């Protein structure tokens, strides 16, 4: 597969996503891109911290997370109606 083929395939898959999934993908993509710059930080974490992060990622992948938009809406409602 050429680079152009790969880009086109990615574009088509991304283009077909619903808004919520697209926002999730954007966050994952930014984390991936920005993470390449900070690999040294991972190595400075304790094994317990690394395990916690991996478990959190697994929970999100399993659909057990709360979308960012819902968390923000809840916090805004709580603190703007206080």
N, C-alpha and C positions, 0 to 999 in steps of 0.2 A: 504494500500500500504506500503510495507516495504521500508526501507531506500535504499536498493539495487535497488528495482524497480524504486524508484523515481530518483535515480542517473542515471539509464539506460535510463529512459524516457527523462530526461534533456539532456543527452549526445546525444541521437538520434535527438532531436529537434535542438540542437545547431549544430550538424554535418551537418544538411540539410540547414543551412543558407548560403546565398550568402555573399561574403567578406564584403560588406558595412554594411549589417545588423549584421554580426558577430562583426565588429569593434564597432558598436553602442552598442551592447549587452555587450561587454567587458567594455566599459566606464560605462554603467549603473551598471554592476556587481561590478566594482571597487568602484564606488560611494556608492553603497549599503554596501559593506564590510567596507570601510573606514568610512562611515557615522555612523556606529554603535559605533564607538569610540568617535565621536564628537557630540553626541546629545545635550550636554550642550550648544554648540554654537548656535543651533537653538533657544533655549530658550532665548538667549541674543539678538536676532534680534527684531526689532520693528515689529509691525503688518503690516506696510506698506512694509517692506523688505520681510517678509514672504509671503505676498500677491503677490509681484512681482516675487518671486521665483516660487510659485505655478503656476502663469500665464505663466511664461516662460516654465515650464515643460509641461503644457497643450498645448502650441503652438508647442513644439517639438513633443509631442505625436500626434498632428494633422498633422504632416508633414510640418510645416511651418518654420522649422529650416534650417540652412545652415550647411552642413556637415563640420566637422573639416578639412578634407583634402582639401576642396575647399577654405576655409578661409586661410589656410596656403599657398596654392598655389598662391592665389591672393596677399597675403602679400609678398611672396618671389618674385613674378614677379614685383611687384611695387618697391621694394627696391633693387633688384639686377639689374634692368634696369635703375636705376636713374642716 
